[in-house]
Amino acid sequence: MEKEASRSRQVGGPVVTTLLWLIFIASAATNSVGGFIGMDYSFRMIAGGIAVAFLVILIVRFVARTKD
């Protein structure tokens, strides 16, 4: 029972998770659409790197939450 309570106290909770998802989606969309609208290559690669980094953070948070 005590583990359940400690898992629900994850840093930031749903607010941080929502912000992580929003930043991930925005940077992934920028990376995807950038080629069609003529965005500079380096800017698209930065957006792609941010998307990958935030995806890793989201996966780590999910695994930490589901781990016993």
N, CA, C and O atoms as a Maestro MAE file, in Angstrom:
{
 s_m_m2io_version
 :::
 2.0.0
}

f_m_ct {
 s_m_title
 :::
 protein
 m_atom[272] {
  # First column is atom index #
  i_m_mmod_type
  r_m_x_coord
  r_m_y_coord
  r_m_z_coord
  i_m_residue_number
  s_m_chain_name
  s_m_pdb_residue_name
  s_m_pdb_atom_name
  i_m_atomic_number
  :::
  1 25 0.820 -1.186 0.000 1 A "MET " " N  " 7
  2 3 0.000 0.000 0.000 1 A "MET " " CA " 6
  3 2 0.869 1.256 0.000 1 A "MET " " C  " 6
  4 15 0.537 2.254 -0.641 1 A "MET " " O  " 8
  5 25 1.981 1.194 0.726 2 A "GLU " " N  " 7
  6 3 2.851 2.359 0.813 2 A "GLU " " CA " 6
  7 2 3.494 2.685 -0.527 2 A "GLU " " C  " 6
  8 15 3.724 3.856 -0.830 2 A "GLU " " O  " 8
  9 25 3.792 1.654 -1.345 3 A "LYS " " N  " 7
  10 3 4.376 1.887 -2.663 3 A "LYS " " CA " 6
  11 2 3.394 2.620 -3.570 3 A "LYS " " C  " 6
  12 15 3.805 3.462 -4.368 3 A "LYS " " O  " 8
  13 25 2.114 2.315 -3.461 4 A "GLU " " N  " 7
  14 3 1.105 3.003 -4.252 4 A "GLU " " CA " 6
  15 2 1.118 4.497 -3.962 4 A "GLU " " C  " 6
  16 15 1.047 5.310 -4.884 4 A "GLU " " O  " 8
  17 25 1.206 4.856 -2.706 5 A "ALA " " N  " 7
  18 3 1.205 6.266 -2.333 5 A "ALA " " CA " 6
  19 2 2.461 6.967 -2.839 5 A "ALA " " C  " 6
  20 15 2.387 8.112 -3.285 5 A "ALA " " O  " 8
  21 25 3.617 6.299 -2.779 6 A "SER " " N  " 7
  22 3 4.850 6.938 -3.228 6 A "SER " " CA " 6
  23 2 4.882 7.076 -4.740 6 A "SER " " C  " 6
  24 15 5.464 8.035 -5.247 6 A "SER " " O  " 8
  25 25 4.277 6.152 -5.481 7 A "ARG " " N  " 7
  26 3 4.234 6.253 -6.936 7 A "ARG " " CA " 6
  27 2 3.371 7.415 -7.392 7 A "ARG " " C  " 6
  28 15 3.668 8.050 -8.404 7 A "ARG " " O  " 8
  29 25 2.310 7.697 -6.660 8 A "SER " " N  " 7
  30 3 1.419 8.775 -7.063 8 A "SER " " CA " 6
  31 2 2.023 10.147 -6.793 8 A "SER " " C  " 6
  32 15 1.492 11.156 -7.256 8 A "SER " " O  " 8
  33 25 3.113 10.196 -6.058 9 A "ARG " " N  " 7
  34 3 3.765 11.466 -5.747 9 A "ARG " " CA " 6
  35 2 4.918 11.774 -6.696 9 A "ARG " " C  " 6
  36 15 5.882 12.430 -6.301 9 A "ARG " " O  " 8
  37 25 4.833 11.318 -7.920 10 A "GLN " " N  " 7
  38 3 5.880 11.570 -8.897 10 A "GLN " " CA " 6
  39 2 6.022 13.079 -9.113 10 A "GLN " " C  " 6
  40 15 5.039 13.820 -9.104 10 A "GLN " " O  " 8
  41 25 7.256 13.506 -9.304 11 A "VAL " " N  " 7
  42 3 7.550 14.937 -9.407 11 A "VAL " " CA " 6
  43 2 6.718 15.560 -10.518 11 A "VAL " " C  " 6
  44 15 6.784 15.128 -11.669 11 A "VAL " " O  " 8
  45 25 5.939 16.570 -10.173 12 A "GLY " " N  " 7
  46 3 5.164 17.313 -11.151 12 A "GLY " " CA " 6
  47 2 3.816 16.718 -11.474 12 A "GLY " " C  " 6
  48 15 2.869 17.447 -11.769 12 A "GLY " " O  " 8
  49 25 3.713 15.409 -11.422 13 A "GLY " " N  " 7
  50 3 2.455 14.746 -11.706 13 A "GLY " " CA " 6
  51 2 1.942 14.985 -13.107 13 A "GLY " " C  " 6
  52 15 2.730 15.083 -14.048 13 A "GLY " " O  " 8
  53 25 0.637 15.080 -13.259 14 A "PRO " " N  " 7
  54 3 0.045 15.196 -14.592 14 A "PRO " " CA " 6
  55 2 0.339 16.523 -15.296 14 A "PRO " " C  " 6
  56 15 0.304 16.587 -16.525 14 A "PRO " " O  " 8
  57 25 0.623 17.566 -14.544 15 A "VAL " " N  " 7
  58 3 0.913 18.862 -15.172 15 A "VAL " " CA " 6
  59 2 2.218 18.785 -15.948 15 A "VAL " " C  " 6
  60 15 2.287 19.233 -17.093 15 A "VAL " " O  " 8
  61 25 3.250 18.221 -15.336 16 A "VAL " " N  " 7
  62 3 4.540 18.096 -16.009 16 A "VAL " " CA " 6
  63 2 4.428 17.138 -17.185 16 A "VAL " " C  " 6
  64 15 5.006 17.389 -18.243 16 A "VAL " " O  " 8
  65 25 3.700 16.054 -17.020 17 A "THR " " N  " 7
  66 3 3.525 15.101 -18.110 17 A "THR " " CA " 6
  67 2 2.823 15.756 -19.296 17 A "THR " " C  " 6
  68 15 3.205 15.528 -20.444 17 A "THR " " O  " 8
  69 25 1.814 16.558 -19.032 18 A "THR " " N  " 7
  70 3 1.111 17.269 -20.099 18 A "THR " " CA " 6
  71 2 2.036 18.236 -20.817 18 A "THR " " C  " 6
  72 15 2.022 18.310 -22.045 18 A "THR " " O  " 8
  73 25 2.844 18.981 -20.065 19 A "LEU " " N  " 7
  74 3 3.791 19.900 -20.688 19 A "LEU " " CA " 6
  75 2 4.831 19.160 -21.527 19 A "LEU " " C  " 6
  76 15 5.200 19.618 -22.608 19 A "LEU " " O  " 8
  77 25 5.297 18.027 -21.034 20 A "LEU " " N  " 7
  78 3 6.248 17.222 -21.807 20 A "LEU " " CA " 6
  79 2 5.630 16.760 -23.121 20 A "LEU " " C  " 6
  80 15 6.278 16.808 -24.167 20 A "LEU " " O  " 8
  81 25 4.381 16.313 -23.067 21 A "TRP " " N  " 7
  82 3 3.700 15.881 -24.289 21 A "TRP " " CA " 6
  83 2 3.515 17.042 -25.260 21 A "TRP " " C  " 6
  84 15 3.717 16.876 -26.463 21 A "TRP " " O  " 8
  85 25 3.137 18.206 -24.758 22 A "LEU " " N  " 7
  86 3 2.928 19.360 -25.644 22 A "LEU " " CA " 6
  87 2 4.218 19.785 -26.334 22 A "LEU " " C  " 6
  88 15 4.217 20.081 -27.529 22 A "LEU " " O  " 8
  89 25 5.310 19.815 -25.592 23 A "ILE " " N  " 7
  90 3 6.595 20.191 -26.182 23 A "ILE " " CA " 6
  91 2 7.040 19.132 -27.182 23 A "ILE " " C  " 6
  92 15 7.563 19.467 -28.245 23 A "ILE " " O  " 8
  93 25 6.839 17.859 -26.854 24 A "PHE " " N  " 7
  94 3 7.185 16.786 -27.778 24 A "PHE " " CA " 6
  95 2 6.407 16.914 -29.086 24 A "PHE " " C  " 6
  96 15 6.994 16.831 -30.166 24 A "PHE " " O  " 8
  97 25 5.107 17.114 -28.999 25 A "ILE " " N  " 7
  98 3 4.271 17.208 -30.204 25 A "ILE " " CA " 6
  99 2 4.638 18.435 -31.032 25 A "ILE " " C  " 6
  100 15 4.709 18.356 -32.258 25 A "ILE " " O  " 8
  101 25 4.870 19.562 -30.375 26 A "ALA " " N  " 7
  102 3 5.224 20.782 -31.101 26 A "ALA " " CA " 6
  103 2 6.558 20.637 -31.827 26 A "ALA " " C  " 6
  104 15 6.681 21.045 -32.981 26 A "ALA " " O  " 8
  105 25 7.552 20.063 -31.166 27 A "SER " " N  " 7
  106 3 8.854 19.926 -31.811 27 A "SER " " CA " 6
  107 2 8.829 18.862 -32.907 27 A "SER " " C  " 6
  108 15 9.486 19.025 -33.935 27 A "SER " " O  " 8
  109 25 8.083 17.781 -32.705 28 A "ALA " " N  " 7
  110 3 7.958 16.765 -33.750 28 A "ALA " " CA " 6
  111 2 7.224 17.325 -34.960 28 A "ALA " " C  " 6
  112 15 7.599 17.038 -36.097 28 A "ALA " " O  " 8
  113 25 6.197 18.108 -34.735 29 A "ALA " " N  " 7
  114 3 5.461 18.724 -35.845 29 A "ALA " " CA " 6
  115 2 6.338 19.726 -36.592 29 A "ALA " " C  " 6
  116 15 6.297 19.801 -37.820 29 A "ALA " " O  " 8
  117 25 7.124 20.488 -35.853 30 A "THR " " N  " 7
  118 3 8.040 21.436 -36.488 30 A "THR " " CA " 6
  119 2 9.045 20.693 -37.357 30 A "THR " " C  " 6
  120 15 9.338 21.117 -38.475 30 A "THR " " O  " 8
  121 25 9.566 19.602 -36.852 31 A "ASN " " N  " 7
  122 3 10.514 18.802 -37.615 31 A "ASN " " CA " 6
  123 2 9.861 18.217 -38.867 31 A "ASN " " C  " 6
  124 15 10.477 18.186 -39.932 31 A "ASN " " O  " 8
  125 25 8.637 17.761 -38.745 32 A "SER " " N  " 7
  126 3 7.953 17.123 -39.864 32 A "SER " " CA " 6
  127 2 7.530 18.115 -40.942 32 A "SER " " C  " 6
  128 15 7.722 17.865 -42.132 32 A "SER " " O  " 8
  129 25 6.970 19.211 -40.534 33 A "VAL " " N  " 7
  130 3 6.416 20.180 -41.476 33 A "VAL " " CA " 6
  131 2 7.491 21.133 -42.016 33 A "VAL " " C  " 6
  132 15 7.297 21.769 -43.052 33 A "VAL " " O  " 8
  133 25 8.602 21.224 -41.322 34 A "GLY " " N  " 7
  134 3 9.648 22.170 -41.699 34 A "GLY " " CA " 6
  135 2 10.146 22.036 -43.121 34 A "GLY " " C  " 6
  136 15 10.449 23.038 -43.769 34 A "GLY " " O  " 8
  137 25 10.235 20.817 -43.613 35 A "GLY " " N  " 7
  138 3 10.690 20.611 -44.983 35 A "GLY " " CA " 6
  139 2 9.729 21.145 -46.019 35 A "GLY " " C  " 6
  140 15 10.153 21.588 -47.087 35 A "GLY " " O  " 8
  141 25 8.454 21.112 -45.727 36 A "PHE " " N  " 7
  142 3 7.446 21.580 -46.676 36 A "PHE " " CA " 6
  143 2 7.343 23.100 -46.724 36 A "PHE " " C  " 6
  144 15 6.990 23.667 -47.759 36 A "PHE " " O  " 8
  145 25 7.645 23.753 -45.627 37 A "ILE " " N  " 7
  146 3 7.497 25.211 -45.590 37 A "ILE " " CA " 6
  147 2 8.825 25.928 -45.768 37 A "ILE " " C  " 6
  148 15 8.887 27.150 -45.631 37 A "ILE " " O  " 8
  149 25 9.900 25.186 -46.074 38 A "GLY " " N  " 7
  150 3 11.188 25.802 -46.371 38 A "GLY " " CA " 6
  151 2 11.998 26.221 -45.158 38 A "GLY " " C  " 6
  152 15 12.805 27.147 -45.241 38 A "GLY " " O  " 8
  153 25 11.794 25.558 -44.045 39 A "MET " " N  " 7
  154 3 12.536 25.886 -42.839 39 A "MET " " CA " 6
  155 2 13.985 25.414 -42.984 39 A "MET " " C  " 6
  156 15 14.249 24.408 -43.641 39 A "MET " " O  " 8
  157 25 14.904 26.128 -42.381 40 A "ASP " " N  " 7
  158 3 16.318 25.789 -42.442 40 A "ASP " " CA " 6
  159 2 16.564 24.388 -41.874 40 A "ASP " " C  " 6
  160 15 15.926 23.972 -40.906 40 A "ASP " " O  " 8
  161 25 17.506 23.670 -42.502 41 A "TYR " " N  " 7
  162 3 17.825 22.296 -42.122 41 A "TYR " " CA " 6
  163 2 18.283 22.204 -40.666 41 A "TYR " " C  " 6
  164 15 17.853 21.310 -39.938 41 A "TYR " " O  " 8
  165 25 19.140 23.109 -40.243 42 A "SER " " N  " 7
  166 3 19.657 23.035 -38.866 42 A "SER " " CA " 6
  167 2 18.546 23.264 -37.840 42 A "SER " " C  " 6
  168 15 18.546 22.639 -36.780 42 A "SER " " O  " 8
  169 25 17.616 24.142 -38.143 43 A "PHE " " N  " 7
  170 3 16.496 24.379 -37.229 43 A "PHE " " CA " 6
  171 2 15.623 23.133 -37.114 43 A "PHE " " C  " 6
  172 15 15.149 22.801 -36.028 43 A "PHE " " O  " 8
  173 25 15.410 22.444 -38.238 44 A "ARG " " N  " 7
  174 3 14.612 21.209 -38.201 44 A "ARG " " CA " 6
  175 2 15.316 20.129 -37.404 44 A "ARG " " C  " 6
  176 15 14.670 19.371 -36.680 44 A "ARG " " O  " 8
  177 25 16.637 20.048 -37.528 45 A "MET " " N  " 7
  178 3 17.386 19.032 -36.776 45 A "MET " " CA " 6
  179 2 17.364 19.331 -35.276 45 A "MET " " C  " 6
  180 15 17.313 18.409 -34.462 45 A "MET " " O  " 8
  181 25 17.403 20.595 -34.912 46 A "ILE " " N  " 7
  182 3 17.286 20.966 -33.498 46 A "ILE " " CA " 6
  183 2 15.906 20.561 -32.973 46 A "ILE " " C  " 6
  184 15 15.794 20.002 -31.882 46 A "ILE " " O  " 8
  185 25 14.866 20.843 -33.746 47 A "ALA " " N  " 7
  186 3 13.508 20.459 -33.344 47 A "ALA " " CA " 6
  187 2 13.386 18.946 -33.226 47 A "ALA " " C  " 6
  188 15 12.732 18.449 -32.309 47 A "ALA " " O  " 8
  189 25 14.008 18.207 -34.142 48 A "GLY " " N  " 7
  190 3 13.993 16.751 -34.070 48 A "GLY " " CA " 6
  191 2 14.727 16.228 -32.851 48 A "GLY " " C  " 6
  192 15 14.284 15.274 -32.213 48 A "GLY " " O  " 8
  193 25 15.854 16.855 -32.528 49 A "GLY " " N  " 7
  194 3 16.597 16.461 -31.330 49 A "GLY " " CA " 6
  195 2 15.806 16.705 -30.065 49 A "GLY " " C  " 6
  196 15 15.827 15.889 -29.143 49 A "GLY " " O  " 8
  197 25 15.108 17.826 -30.018 50 A "ILE " " N  " 7
  198 3 14.255 18.124 -28.864 50 A "ILE " " CA " 6
  199 2 13.137 17.088 -28.759 50 A "ILE " " C  " 6
  200 15 12.813 16.624 -27.666 50 A "ILE " " O  " 8
  201 25 12.551 16.729 -29.900 51 A "ALA " " N  " 7
  202 3 11.484 15.720 -29.889 51 A "ALA " " CA " 6
  203 2 11.995 14.385 -29.361 51 A "ALA " " C  " 6
  204 15 11.323 13.733 -28.561 51 A "ALA " " O  " 8
  205 25 13.174 13.979 -29.802 52 A "VAL " " N  " 7
  206 3 13.736 12.708 -29.332 52 A "VAL " " CA " 6
  207 2 14.027 12.765 -27.833 52 A "VAL " " C  " 6
  208 15 13.739 11.816 -27.104 52 A "VAL " " O  " 8
  209 25 14.598 13.879 -27.378 53 A "ALA " " N  " 7
  210 3 14.924 14.018 -25.954 53 A "ALA " " CA " 6
  211 2 13.665 13.949 -25.092 53 A "ALA " " C  " 6
  212 15 13.658 13.282 -24.057 53 A "ALA " " O  " 8
  213 25 12.608 14.632 -25.511 54 A "PHE " " N  " 7
  214 3 11.379 14.625 -24.718 54 A "PHE " " CA " 6
  215 2 10.671 13.278 -24.787 54 A "PHE " " C  " 6
  216 15 10.005 12.882 -23.830 54 A "PHE " " O  " 8
  217 25 10.806 12.570 -25.905 55 A "LEU " " N  " 7
  218 3 10.244 11.231 -25.986 55 A "LEU " " CA " 6
  219 2 10.949 10.301 -25.004 55 A "LEU " " C  " 6
  220 15 10.298 9.493 -24.341 55 A "LEU " " O  " 8
  221 25 12.262 10.405 -24.907 56 A "VAL " " N  " 7
  222 3 13.014 9.597 -23.949 56 A "VAL " " CA " 6
  223 2 12.586 9.918 -22.522 56 A "VAL " " C  " 6
  224 15 12.413 9.013 -21.706 56 A "VAL " " O  " 8
  225 25 12.414 11.198 -22.219 57 A "ILE " " N  " 7
  226 3 11.973 11.595 -20.876 57 A "ILE " " CA " 6
  227 2 10.595 11.016 -20.572 57 A "ILE " " C  " 6
  228 15 10.357 10.529 -19.467 57 A "ILE " " O  " 8
  229 25 9.686 11.067 -21.544 58 A "LEU " " N  " 7
  230 3 8.348 10.512 -21.337 58 A "LEU " " CA " 6
  231 2 8.402 9.001 -21.101 58 A "LEU " " C  " 6
  232 15 7.677 8.481 -20.254 58 A "LEU " " O  " 8
  233 25 9.251 8.303 -21.840 59 A "ILE " " N  " 7
  234 3 9.376 6.857 -21.658 59 A "ILE " " CA " 6
  235 2 9.954 6.539 -20.285 59 A "ILE " " C  " 6
  236 15 9.480 5.626 -19.608 59 A "ILE " " O  " 8
  237 25 10.971 7.282 -19.871 60 A "VAL " " N  " 7
  238 3 11.574 7.055 -18.551 60 A "VAL " " CA " 6
  239 2 10.553 7.298 -17.447 60 A "VAL " " C  " 6
  240 15 10.491 6.532 -16.486 60 A "VAL " " O  " 8
  241 25 9.755 8.350 -17.572 61 A "ARG " " N  " 7
  242 3 8.721 8.623 -16.563 61 A "ARG " " CA " 6
  243 2 7.690 7.499 -16.516 61 A "ARG " " C  " 6
  244 15 7.242 7.106 -15.439 61 A "ARG " " O  " 8
  245 25 7.310 6.975 -17.705 62 A "PHE " " N  " 7
  246 3 6.332 5.887 -17.746 62 A "PHE " " CA " 6
  247 2 6.897 4.629 -17.073 62 A "PHE " " C  " 6
  248 15 6.220 3.993 -16.265 62 A "PHE " " O  " 8
  249 25 8.127 4.281 -17.411 63 A "VAL " " N  " 7
  250 3 8.735 3.080 -16.834 63 A "VAL " " CA " 6
  251 2 8.895 3.233 -15.324 63 A "VAL " " C  " 6
  252 15 8.653 2.282 -14.580 63 A "VAL " " O  " 8
  253 25 9.299 4.411 -14.864 64 A "ALA " " N  " 7
  254 3 9.443 4.642 -13.431 64 A "ALA " " CA " 6
  255 2 8.109 4.537 -12.706 64 A "ALA " " C  " 6
  256 15 8.049 4.086 -11.562 64 A "ALA " " O  " 8
  257 25 7.038 4.957 -13.380 65 A "ARG " " N  " 7
  258 3 5.717 4.913 -12.752 65 A "ARG " " CA " 6
  259 2 5.181 3.486 -12.678 65 A "ARG " " C  " 6
  260 15 4.487 3.134 -11.725 65 A "ARG " " O  " 8
  261 25 5.500 2.660 -13.681 66 A "THR " " N  " 7
  262 3 4.967 1.313 -13.692 66 A "THR " " CA " 6
  263 2 5.860 0.299 -13.004 66 A "THR " " C  " 6
  264 15 5.450 -0.841 -12.785 66 A "THR " " O  " 8
  265 25 7.078 0.700 -12.661 67 A "LYS " " N  " 7
  266 3 8.034 -0.201 -12.016 67 A "LYS " " CA " 6
  267 2 7.592 -0.495 -10.583 67 A "LYS " " C  " 6
  268 15 7.080 0.384 -9.890 67 A "LYS " " O  " 8
  269 25 7.792 -1.716 -10.154 68 A "ASP " " N  " 7
  270 3 7.417 -2.082 -8.765 68 A "ASP " " CA " 6
  271 2 8.425 -1.653 -7.766 68 A "ASP " " C  " 6
  272 15 8.248 -1.888 -6.571 68 A "ASP " " O  " 8
  :::
 }
 m_bond[271] {
  # First column is bond index #
  i_m_from
  i_m_to
  i_m_order
  :::
  1 1 2 1
  2 2 3 1
  3 3 4 2
  4 3 5 1
  5 5 6 1
  6 6 7 1
  7 7 8 2
  8 7 9 1
  9 9 10 1
  10 10 11 1
  11 11 12 2
  12 11 13 1
  13 13 14 1
  14 14 15 1
  15 15 16 2
  16 15 17 1
  17 17 18 1
  18 18 19 1
  19 19 20 2
  20 19 21 1
  21 21 22 1
  22 22 23 1
  23 23 24 2
  24 23 25 1
  25 25 26 1
  26 26 27 1
  27 27 28 2
  28 27 29 1
  29 29 30 1
  30 30 31 1
  31 31 32 2
  32 31 33 1
  33 33 34 1
  34 34 35 1
  35 35 36 2
  36 35 37 1
  37 37 38 1
  38 38 39 1
  39 39 40 2
  40 39 41 1
  41 41 42 1
  42 42 43 1
  43 43 44 2
  44 43 45 1
  45 45 46 1
  46 46 47 1
  47 47 48 2
  48 47 49 1
  49 49 50 1
  50 50 51 1
  51 51 52 2
  52 51 53 1
  53 53 54 1
  54 54 55 1
  55 55 56 2
  56 55 57 1
  57 57 58 1
  58 58 59 1
  59 59 60 2
  60 59 61 1
  61 61 62 1
  62 62 63 1
  63 63 64 2
  64 63 65 1
  65 65 66 1
  66 66 67 1
  67 67 68 2
  68 67 69 1
  69 69 70 1
  70 70 71 1
  71 71 72 2
  72 71 73 1
  73 73 74 1
  74 74 75 1
  75 75 76 2
  76 75 77 1
  77 77 78 1
  78 78 79 1
  79 79 80 2
  80 79 81 1
  81 81 82 1
  82 82 83 1
  83 83 84 2
  84 83 85 1
  85 85 86 1
  86 86 87 1
  87 87 88 2
  88 87 89 1
  89 89 90 1
  90 90 91 1
  91 91 92 2
  92 91 93 1
  93 93 94 1
  94 94 95 1
  95 95 96 2
  96 95 97 1
  97 97 98 1
  98 98 99 1
  99 99 100 2
  100 99 101 1
  101 101 102 1
  102 102 103 1
  103 103 104 2
  104 103 105 1
  105 105 106 1
  106 106 107 1
  107 107 108 2
  108 107 109 1
  109 109 110 1
  110 110 111 1
  111 111 112 2
  112 111 113 1
  113 113 114 1
  114 114 115 1
  115 115 116 2
  116 115 117 1
  117 117 118 1
  118 118 119 1
  119 119 120 2
  120 119 121 1
  121 121 122 1
  122 122 123 1
  123 123 124 2
  124 123 125 1
  125 125 126 1
  126 126 127 1
  127 127 128 2
  128 127 129 1
  129 129 130 1
  130 130 131 1
  131 131 132 2
  132 131 133 1
  133 133 134 1
  134 134 135 1
  135 135 136 2
  136 135 137 1
  137 137 138 1
  138 138 139 1
  139 139 140 2
  140 139 141 1
  141 141 142 1
  142 142 143 1
  143 143 144 2
  144 143 145 1
  145 145 146 1
  146 146 147 1
  147 147 148 2
  148 147 149 1
  149 149 150 1
  150 150 151 1
  151 151 152 2
  152 151 153 1
  153 153 154 1
  154 154 155 1
  155 155 156 2
  156 155 157 1
  157 157 158 1
  158 158 159 1
  159 159 160 2
  160 159 161 1
  161 161 162 1
  162 162 163 1
  163 163 164 2
  164 163 165 1
  165 165 166 1
  166 166 167 1
  167 167 168 2
  168 167 169 1
  169 169 170 1
  170 170 171 1
  171 171 172 2
  172 171 173 1
  173 173 174 1
  174 174 175 1
  175 175 176 2
  176 175 177 1
  177 177 178 1
  178 178 179 1
  179 179 180 2
  180 179 181 1
  181 181 182 1
  182 182 183 1
  183 183 184 2
  184 183 185 1
  185 185 186 1
  186 186 187 1
  187 187 188 2
  188 187 189 1
  189 189 190 1
  190 190 191 1
  191 191 192 2
  192 191 193 1
  193 193 194 1
  194 194 195 1
  195 195 196 2
  196 195 197 1
  197 197 198 1
  198 198 199 1
  199 199 200 2
  200 199 201 1
  201 201 202 1
  202 202 203 1
  203 203 204 2
  204 203 205 1
  205 205 206 1
  206 206 207 1
  207 207 208 2
  208 207 209 1
  209 209 210 1
  210 210 211 1
  211 211 212 2
  212 211 213 1
  213 213 214 1
  214 214 215 1
  215 215 216 2
  216 215 217 1
  217 217 218 1
  218 218 219 1
  219 219 220 2
  220 219 221 1
  221 221 222 1
  222 222 223 1
  223 223 224 2
  224 223 225 1
  225 225 226 1
  226 226 227 1
  227 227 228 2
  228 227 229 1
  229 229 230 1
  230 230 231 1
  231 231 232 2
  232 231 233 1
  233 233 234 1
  234 234 235 1
  235 235 236 2
  236 235 237 1
  237 237 238 1
  238 238 239 1
  239 239 240 2
  240 239 241 1
  241 241 242 1
  242 242 243 1
  243 243 244 2
  244 243 245 1
  245 245 246 1
  246 246 247 1
  247 247 248 2
  248 247 249 1
  249 249 250 1
  250 250 251 1
  251 251 252 2
  252 251 253 1
  253 253 254 1
  254 254 255 1
  255 255 256 2
  256 255 257 1
  257 257 258 1
  258 258 259 1
  259 259 260 2
  260 259 261 1
  261 261 262 1
  262 262 263 1
  263 263 264 2
  264 263 265 1
  265 265 266 1
  266 266 267 1
  267 267 268 2
  268 267 269 1
  269 269 270 1
  270 270 271 1
  271 271 272 2
  :::
 }
}
